[in-house]
Amino acid sequence: MKQDRYREEASKRFKKIVLPKKVDRANFVLLTRHQVQIVFMICKEKTVKEIASKLNITEKTFFNTRLNIFKKLAVKSTVGLVKYVYKYGYLKF
């Protein structure tokens, strides 16, 4: 019984995640300075612990912020995030 309730709640929360359909360079402007810092640290291959300690945040806060970044930029993973940053010229390799 408890598992069914948990599944229903998880399903409701998952359905609330709405990604923007149109992805363009303007979406990067929607990020806060804090989110931009996290994006560039991810691109520099920093670990979760390194990023959290450098920004004085908890790991849970990092994961929540990363999820919000994914939603704003309409990417599904860290790889997609790095591709987005590279594609729109925010990072040169």
Number of C-alpha atoms within 10 A of each C-alpha: 5 6 8 9 10 11 11 11 12 12 11 11 10 10 9 9 11 10 15 13 8 8 14 11 14 10 14 18 11 13 16 11 10 10 17 15 14 21 19 15 16 18 17 10 10 13 11 17 13 13 19 18 12 10 13 10 12 13 15 11 12 18 13 11 16 19 16 16 23 18 15 18 25 20 19 13 12 15 12 14 20 18 15 20 19 14 12 13 11 12 13 8 4
